[in-house]
Amino acid sequence: MVIRAATREDAGSLLKIYSYYVENTAISFEYVAPSLDEFSKRISSTLEKYPYIVLEDDGLIRGYAYAGAFHSRAAYAHCCEVTIYLNHDSKGNGYGKALYEALEKALKKMGIINLYACIADPEVEDEYLTKNSECFHQHMGYTKVGEFHKCGYKFGRWYNMIWMEKMIGEHR
C-alpha cells in the first residue's frame, strides 16, 4: 500500500471512483459527474493550498482524500473541510483509515487544528444512502456537531446533511 500526493494525471482514475457515488448514491449531492477536465481542475485547485492524496494497492488507486477551506474568512485559517472517497468495492481493507491518518498528519504540519466533514445522512437508510460514512467518521474520532434537515434532494427523496468535527491539535 502506497499513499502519495495526487497529480492531474490521476484525474481519470479518481473521477471513475467519484462518478460511481454521483451516479449510484446520495453520498454526493451532485446529479451529474464532472467532466475529466473539470475534475482535473478541482485537483489542481486543491493542491494549490491543501493536500490531495491517493492510496494505491497492487498498482491500482483504491481511494483518495483531500482537504479544502472550511470558510474563506481569515479567522478560519486553522480549520479545513476533509473529504474521502474509496473505490466502492475496496471497503473494509483499512484504506479509509490509512488515508485519513495521512491527511491528518499533513494538515497538522500546516497548522490546521479543526477538521470538519460534511456528510449526507439519511433519516432512514435506503439503497442510495446508509449511515456508513457517519459511523466511519465516529470511528476516526469525529463527533456530530450539526444537522441540516431535508436539504438535499436526489433520487426522488430528501436527505439530511450533518457536520462532524475532529480536533487534531491544541488551541493556544
TAWO-V971632 format. One record per helix or strand of 3 or more residues. SS is the DSSP state (a for helix, b for strand). FROM is the first residue (numbers start at 0). TO is the last residue. If there is no record, write none. Layout:
ss->SS from->FROM to->TO
ss->SS from->FROM to->TO
This chain:
ss->b from->1 to->4
ss->a from->7 to->23
ss->a from->35 to->46
ss->b from->51 to->56
ss->b from->59 to->68
ss->a from->73 to->75
ss->b from->78 to->85
ss->a from->94 to->108
ss->b from->113 to->120
ss->a from->131 to->138
ss->b from->142 to->153
ss->b from->156 to->166
